Amino acid sequence: MSSINSNLINSIKEDGNNYLLIGTQNGFYKFNKVTGSFELLKIYPERKTPESVLTFEKDRSGVIWISMYNIGLQKIYEQTHSFGNYLPGNNVKCFYETNDGLFYIGTSNGLEVMDEKGINIKTILPVKNNKNSLSNNRINSVTGDKDGNLWIGTSNGLNKINMENNVFTVFFNDPKDENSLASNNVLKVLNDKSGTLWIGTDQGLSRLIPGTEKFINYRNNENDVNSLSENTILSIYEDRNNSLWIGTYKGLNKIDRETGKFIHYKQDPGNSKTISNNYVYSFCEDSFGNFWIGTGGGLNAFDRNSGTFFHFTEKEGLPNSVIAGIEEDENGFLWISTLKGISKFDIKNRNFRNYDGGDGLQSNVFNTGSYFKSSNGEILFGGINGYNKFAPENIIQNSFTSNIILTSLTKYEDKIITEKDISFDENIDLNYKENVIKIKFASTDYSHPDKIK
């Protein structure tokens, strides 16, 4: 905004070199001295009218304490994290970026087309009694091919859109035709480097025969140890060696394209070097050559030469062990979406930095398989309330280190318990008999008190 909504200014203070914080009778503002623009800082977002700010003070941790007329004292914390929120209210399942910079985003209620700034251009929905439209509004997966066609997996059919003439072709399962799509419930689509389209369904894996509308299907066969381990396809990934990996509810599969045989990797509770969980949701091959696999029970580093796995779970610092998505940023850090927020993983130091709804995420719950890295390096994670899109370099960790204050001392001596306030004591004297004590303490960081360790 170019101006503020009040001429009565009660308090004004500098905030760094380029900003002023301004408390007025009709709102609290931040002024950018470089651009000359104002930003209204909402103290109570649910209120329709701005508050009357009497005075304020910003502490060392970045928390702004605000005194307001007829309301009292409140604190706000300006987010240092730029987790952009888009499509709130939508259940976001998948992403695809075209060469012209448009994003096709699959939701539980249609296909959204967004530009690189996150502006919604249009929504593609099924049209009743119109065969030249989507077959279903529940979009599970989207990809493209070398001819510029868009392939869309829905809960009722595989859709192909010719982007030049906007003609839809829909593929369904025909129980009488063994070369039809394995199932109408299409969960994943992937176009590999050779141009072959792979389709994961809830009844097996399908491969489109190039130049035809026929499919070769792969399903679990209990009498064939080399068949697919399970028919529900949760994920499909092609690595740099052109190997094709398929995640199911019953383990990880690697397919030999020539023979159609599968190698299985399943959890063995008695062997810590096997995969940590049989639900395989996500993949990432990082710039160091590490192969990461996200499961329903932890993050796995997979050594493809030895066939062994190394695990990371909540015990190692993850906020949750259901690994919904994994992407690597330009500095070699992994970003991981889970059912309890996002985590930044430092591979070298093996530590996690976790973010949740309080840091600006769409919610704590992210959808499995809903992850993407754009052509400009931004990372997208989809969840139950929209999606987050962010540039990893803009996610800045607060470097403030809070002081620890000792608040009380409790002494236990001869069945007598005494508690004393020591908040302002510089020294504490104890005799040798006072050898059982309890000390309470507090932190002076009010920005995210729930994250203090």
N, C-alpha and C positions, 0 to 999 in steps of 0.2 A: 504494500500500500504506500501511497505517496504522502500521507499525512496522518495525524492522530485525530481521535474523535473527541478531544477535550482541550480547552484552552487553560484549564486549571491544573497546573503541574505542582504536585506536592513534594516530589523527591526525584533527584536525577544524579546518577553516578556513572563513572567510566567502567566499562567491562572490557579489559584488554586495550589494545591500541586502536582498534577500528570500530568499537561499538559503544553506545550509551544505553543504559537501562533507565527507563523513565516511568515513574509512578504518577498516574493522573486520577482525576475524579471519575474518569470513565474508561478505566482499563490500564493494563501494564504493558509497556512497549519496549521493543529493542530496536535501536536506530543504528543503521549501518552508515558510518561516516563516509565510506568510499562510494557507495551507490546512492546515498541519500534516501534510502527506503526504510520504511517502518514495518515491523512484524509484531502483531498482537500476540502476547504470550498468555495462553489461557490457563487461569488458575483453577477454575472449576469448569471443565469442558462441557458439562451438562447444562450450565446456566446460559440462558439466552442473552442476558445483558452483562457487559463487563463489570468487574468489581471496582469499587473506589479504593485506591491504594493510598495509604497515608505515608508509609515509609517502608524501607526494605534494607536488607543487608545480605551480601553474598559471602558464604564462608569458604574456607580453603578447599573443601571437597567439591565445590561447585554448586552446592545447594543454596537457593535463594529463599530467605525467610522474609515473609511479607505480612505487614500489619494492614488490616483492611477495616474500613468504617462499618460498624454494626455486624461484623463477621468474626473478627479476631485474628489470630496468627495462623498462617498456613505456609507450607514449604512447597517449592517446585524445584525440579531438577531438569535442566536442559539436557536433552539426550546428546551424548557425544557420538552416538552410533547412528549411521545413516541407513537403517534398514527400511528401504522404501516399501510401503504397503499399497497393493493394487488389488482391484476386484474384491473388496470386502463383501462378505455375505455369500461368496461363491466357494464351492468345494473344488479346488483346482487339482487336476489329476496329471497333466502332462504339458510339455512345451515343445515347440519347434520354431526355428528361425529360418526365414527364406533369405535368398541372396540380396533382396531389396530392403532388408532390415526390418521386415514385418515379423511379428510374433503371433503364431497360432497357438492358442492356449485352450486346452481341453478342460471342461468343467462337467459337473453333474447335470448341467442344464444348458448345453450347447457349446459351440466353438467360438471363442472370442478372438477377434483380430485386433492387435494392439500395435502401436508404433513404438520406436525405440525409447520415446519419452514416457511410455506408459499410458498414452491417450487411446481410449477405446474407439476404434474406427467403425467396427460393425460386429454384429453377432449373427452367426450362422446357425439356424435351427431347422428341424424337420418341418416340412410344409404338408399339411394334411391333403391326401389325394394327389400329391405331386411327386412322381417318381424321380424327378430331377432335383432331389434335395436329400438331406441327410436321412439315413434310415432310422436314427435314434438320437435322442438328445444327450445321452450319457456317453461322454467322450473319454475313453481310457488311454489312448495313445495316438500320437501323430508323427508322421515322418514324410520325407519327400523322396523323389527319385531324380535320376539324371535328366529326364525329359521335362522336369518342372511340374510333374503331377504331385498332388498331395494325397497321401494315404492315411485314412482315419479309422482307427479301431473303436467301435462302439459296443454297447451291450446287446445290440441286435444287428450284426452285420459289419462287414468290411467295406468302407467307402473309398472310392477313388474320384478325385476331383481334377479334371483337366482345367488348369488355371487359365489357359488361353481362351477357351470358349465357355467355361463354367458348366461343363457337362459332368453329371454325376453317374458313376457306375457302381452298383452295389452287388457285393458277393455274399451269398448265403450258403449255409449248409443244406445239402440235399441228401437225406438218409439213403436214397437209392443210388447215389453217385459217389463212389469211393474217392474220386478225384475232385470233389467239391471241398469247400472250406471245412476244417475239422469241427468247428462249432460256430454258432452265431455270436457267442459272447467272446468278443475279441479283446484281450487284455494288453497285448504288446505288439507293436510292429517295428521292424528294423530293416533298413535297406543296407546290405553289406557293401563292401568295397568293390565287389564284382558286379554290383547292380542287381543282385538277387534279393527278393523281398521275402522276409521271414515273418510269420504271423503266429503269435502265441495266444492260445485260447484256453478255456477251462476244460477242453476235451482233447488236448494235444497240441503239437507243433505242426504248422503248415508251411510249405515252401511253394511259392508261386513259380510255375514253370515259365521261363521267359518266353514272351511272344504269344502266350496262350492265356486262357482264363481257367486253367486247370491247376490243381494243387497236388503235391506229394505230401502225405501226412505221416507223422511220426507219433506213435502212442506207446504207452506202457503196455508191456506184455509180460505177465507174471512168469511165463515159461521161457522168456528170453532175457538173459542177464545183460545183454548188450542193448536192450531197448531203453527208451526214455524212463527215468526213475519214477516219474509221476506226471499226470496229464495236465495239471493246472500250472500254466506258465506265468511266473511272477516277474521274470526279467530275462532280457536277451542282450548280449554284449559281444562285440567283435574286438579282439585286442590287436596290438601292433603286429603280432605274428600271424594275423588273419585267422586265428583260432576263434571258434564260435562257442560261447558259453551260455548255458540256459539255466536259470534259477527256477526251482519248483518248491513245493511244500515238503518234498522229500529229498532234498539235497541239491548239490551243484552237478551239472552235466556238461561234458565237452563232446561235441559231435564230430565225427569223421565225415566230412561232406561226401567223400567218395563211396564209402561203404554204408553210410547211414547208421553206423554203430555209435554207441554212447559210452563214455567212461564216466563213472559215478564217483562223487566225493560226498560222503555222508558222515554225520556225527557219530563218533564212538565214545560214549561217556567214560570208558576206561582208557582212552588214549587222548592225551591233551594236545597232540599234534594234528588231530583231525579238526574239521570245521566245527565252529562253536555251536552252530544251530542249523537245522535242516531247512529253515525258511530263508530263502536267498532272494533279497530285494534289490540290491544295488551293486554297482561295480565302479572302480576307478583305477586307471593305470597312470601312475604319477611320473614326473619328469626324471625321477631317480631310478625308474625301472621297477618300482614296487607295484604289486598287484593287490588292490584292496577290494574286499568283498564285504558288503553289508548284509547282515542276517537279522533274524528275529531274536538273536541272543548274543549280539556283540559285533565289533569290527574285527575283521580278519585280515592279516597280512599273509598272502598265499605265495609260497615258493613253488612255482610251476615245475621246476626241475626235480625237486625231491618229493613234491606232492604233499608237503606239510604246511600247517597253518599256525600262526601265532595270534593270540586273541587279546582284544582290549574290551573291557566291559565297564560297568559302573564302578567296580572296584579300582580301576585305573584312572577314573575321573570323568567318564562320560556321564551326561545327565540322565541317559536312558540307554538301554541295550538294544532297542529296536532301531536299526540303522536304515532310515528311510531313503536317504540320498547321500552321495559323496561327490565332491568336486575339489580339484586342486586349483589354488590361485597362482598368480604369476611369480610369487615369492616362495613357492614350494610348500605352503601350508595347506592342509586339508580342511575343508568346511563340510560339516556333517549335520544333516537334519535327522531328528529323532521324534519320538512321541512326547518329549519333554524339552523342546527347544532346539537350538543350534549350538554346535560346538566347533571351535577352531582348534585343530590339532597340530602341534609342533612336532614333526616327525623326528627331528634330531634329538630334541630334549624329552620327547615322549610325555608331553603334558598337554592338558586340555584347558581351554578357556571357554566357559559356557555362557550362553545368552538365552533369555527367556522373554515372556510377554512384557515384563517390566522394562526391557531394553528396546521395545518397539516392534516386536515380532507380531505377525498376523494373529497368532495364538501360540500356545506351546505345542500343539499337535500338527505334525506335518504328515502328508500322505506318502506311503511307500511308493518308490519309483517316480515321484514327482520332483525331479531335479534337472538342472540344465546350466551350461556355461555358454554365454553369448559370445559372439564374434569379437566384442570389445572387452572381454574379460570379466563382465559382470556375472554374478551367480544368482540363479533363480531357484527358490524352493517353494513348492506349492503345499497349501494346507487346507484346513477345514473352513478358514475364514479369509480366503484370498491367497495371495502369494507375496513373498518378499523378494525384491530385486535390489542388489547392492554391489557396489564396487568394494572389494575386500580392503583396499588401501584406505578407504574412508572409515573403516571400523576401528576407531582409536580407543585404546584401553586407557582408562583413567589412571594416571601415574601417582595420584595422591595416596600417601600412606598416613593412615590415621594414628593418632596417639591413643595409647591404652591408659585408662584411668582406673586405679584400684579404688573400689567404692566401699567395701566393708570387710571386716575381719571377724570371723567367728572362732572362739577358742573353746576347746573341750577339755575340762580339767576336773577330775574327781566328781564326775556326773553333773557338773555345773557347766551350763552353756551360756556364754556371753557373746553378744554381737556388738560391734562398734563401727561407727561410720569413720572411714579413714580417707575420705575424698580429699581432704585438705591437709593431711598429715605428711610431713616431709620425712619423718623417721618413725619406725615402729620398733619398740623394745619388747623382747620376749625372754622370759627366763627359761631355764633348761627343762622345767616341768611342763611348759606350754608347748608340747611337741606334736599335738594333734590340732591342726587349724584348717579353716576353710576361708578362701579369699574370693570375693566377687569382684568382677571388673566390667568395664564398659568401654565402648569405642566412641570416638568423636566423629566418625564418618556417618552422616545421615543420608547419603545419596542412595545407597542400596544396602540397608542394614541387614537384609536377609542373606546377603552374599558375603558377609564378613566371616572370615575363618581365623 
